[in-house]
Amino acid sequence: MDLNYLHKLRQHRVKLTSRSEWDQYAKIHGLPSSYYLIKSVGSWRKVKEQLGVSTRRRVTLNQDEMKRLLHEHSNYLTTALEWDEYALKEDLPSSRTIINHFSSWKQAQESIGVKTTPRPAPKSYQKDEIISLLKEHPNSYLNQLNWNEYAKKNSLPSYKTIRKHLTFEEFINLTGKSHN
């Protein structure tokens, strides 16, 4: 790769945060992938340095410091998605960092007193219920993807749940279809 081309990417440097974020951005804008950039200069860190992006390592916070930080920004500690949008703007740790620090998003919230809303437990099925459901929806299975979309719309168990209860042979006998 011509390194002069690398400098033309300078206008896009705000998106050089992580390889995965860059790859999503690059795909949309017709730019070279992180793999290609790394191959041309040797490492992701060197790519960032070439484009004038800070490569400083994040400071590791201890438990009390992390709790203080989260408490200061607790209004945004609702969902991981909302936090990540806010954290990106405010240069705060990502939800993944917080989850790694506290073992779960819920534990992070609870550690600073944020009320959490319990999720309802997923419905559990018995084998006879699965068989009945498949018999009630005999022509709905075309493949796994189509079934999962249909199941979601109709509050039915996913393909994975069905296969927990039925052998492959039982599944084929009930649906008349193969695994694909």
Buried (B, 14 or more C-beta within 10 A) or exposed (E): EEEEEBEEBEEBBEBBBEBEEBBEBBEEEEBBEBEEBBEBBEEBEBBBEBBEBEEEEEEEBEEEEBBEBBEEBEEBBBEBEEBBEBBEEEEBBBBEBBBEBBEEBBEBBEBBEBEEEEEEEEEEBEEEEBBEBBEEBEEBBEEBEEBBEBBEEEEBBBBEBBBEBBEEEBBEEBBEEEEE
